[in-house]
Every structure is written in structure tokens, then in C-alpha cells.
């Protein structure tokens, strides 16, 4: 059985977590800068350690000891996948491991779920190379998110870019974030349309992330917000600013590189949704993004066989995957199911190249009409 350590015992795990050189979150937890939890197989002499941090969960130590493997498997089953023990989210698990030999043990540790492996990039920046002031579009203002904005009742967040619950988890409270963290936003007509904020920190480094309202993307706003945030962090004495993103998220790492971030390394993380049917759908989406539509079709067929009702976009993705190979009957079946469940992305559907074979069918215009009605209702 795993045992939770108190903060005063975290130093016992320093050596075990040393391999996570890209993870500022574990260093922030070990240093007491940001909240986190650590569980071990033996609190006197740990050979295995499992950390819950703001940027994901980390598994480290001896991957060959049978007793430790049994304890870890039981912990996943009884505490993690039940949502009983969590830090940020009790519905899914983002897991990194060290040494890499743990990867081969994951099917044994989590036998109920197929693993989704994602390649990640870690970037660092010590000098801003982008002049955000001269490149900011007219009508937009970059401003630090501080007490003046919090108290200003005229500044709105229509896209709900600021996740206050996540801020509370990562920093303890909004007040602590305002004092210890960093946030910058882009404002347009009193609306926050882009938001860059710190996730965690140590004495010399801070990690940041970005979110931009869909209606205001492709205007350089994310680049401006990130550059302003990094500039402020470096001016305040941080030696480096960190950035993490999925390898397939080209928009994210291109933004980072434009600002002046340099790739430090690649690593992998393993993602699980606790609900087994939703996890199958997640695997379908994962392979859809990779262009492996055959696997997408297989996973969504398993989803629909396991559960009668699902979110509209599950059916849309299945329809797109079937349309990609020219199976019009399956594509129409699932696209109609998506429309019946509220799918409202009319322009996206019209421009989806996977539906070209449907354009000449009598069902196509009827489906578009239904989607248009959904869009108007939304």
C-alpha cells in the first residue's frame, strides 16, 4: 500500500524525481512553491514515488520490484481511477514516468485502459525576441492581470479563458496568484480575448501557458501576450521561462519559437480518461489528429456499441473518419446523428474535405439545414 508523505518528508524523494529535469512542477512541489502530493511505497526508504503536481502526475523509481508494482496497481485502481485522490482533475490522468522502463509496465498497472501516448515538447526562454508592442493589432491592449482588473467591473471574460478553479488549485487562492504568480491578458472592447499565466515556479524559473478566444485567433494576440508575460518574468529576476506543449500542436510551439523559446527536450506523457467509454473516444480523437482514421473508426464503433447516447462531436468525428474512405452511408449515418444531438459547426462541416463524397447526395443538404438550425438556436 502506498503512503502519503508530509511536506517535511518530501526530501526523501529528491533522488527518485531527479530524472524529471524538464518538470518544473515537481521542483516547485519539492520546494514548497506550489501545492502537490507525494506517495511512496515505503516512507523510511522509498524505492517508488508517485507525485501529483499542477502540470501532471509523475511516477518514478524501481519499475521491477514486484511488491512496488502491486502497490502501484492497487493505488491506481482504488484511489486514482475512482477520483478519490487527485490534485487538479478527478476525471483523467496525465502521467509521465522515469525511467522509461515504466512504459512497458503501464498495461500491467492499468489493465482496464489502453494507453494513449503523447509526445511533448519542453521549451525554455531567457530572452524575448519579439516586439509585441509594435505588432499588436489596433484596438487591442495588453495589460497585466492584477488587482485593478479584478476590481474593475467593466472587464469581462466572455470566453471564460481564466480558470479560477485551476488558479486556486495551483496557487492556493486568487490572492496568492496575484502576489506570487504572473498573468497578462489582451483586452478588446473591455473583453479579455487572450490570457497568459504562470502555472508554477521556483526561485529562478517560472512556467507559463496561453489561451485565446477562437474569434480572435490568427491575429498575433497569443504571441503578444506570451512575449509580454516572458518580458515581465525575466525583468522580475527569473532566469528562465518554461513552456510545454504537445508535439502535434504546431500553433503552440510556433508561438513559443516566435517569442524566443528554444526547445530543451522531448518527452512523453500517457493520458487516460477514467470513464472507459470516454477513454475509447479519446483514443479515437487521438488517432484522428494523427491522421490514422482506420483506428479512429474502430474506436468510435466500440464507443457506440458500448453506449447508446454520446456527445455530438463523437458522431461527427466518426462521420469524418468514414467519409475519408468514401463510405457515404456510414458518414451520413453518423453526421445525421451528430446533427440530431446538437452539432452546430456549419462552416466547419461544409469545408471538411472528408465529406466531399456526400455533396451530391440528397441527404447532404438536409443535414446542413439541420446543423444550421442548431447554430441559430445556439
Secondary structure by P-SEA (a helix, b strand, c coil): cbbbbccccccccccccccccccaaaaaaaaccccccccccccccccbbbbbcccbbbbbcccccaaaaaaaaaaaacccccccccccccccccccccccccccccccccccbbbbbbbbbbbbbccccccccccccccbbbbccccccccccccccccccccaaaaaaacccaaaaaacbbbbbbbccccccbbbbbcccccccccccccccccccccaaaaaaaaaaaaaaaaacccbbbbbbcccaaaaaaaaaaacccccccbbbbbbcccaaaaaaaaaaaaaaacaaaaaaaaaaaaaaacccccaaaaaaaaaaaaaacaaaaaaaaaaaaaaacccaaaaaaacccccccccccaaaaaaaaaaaaaaac
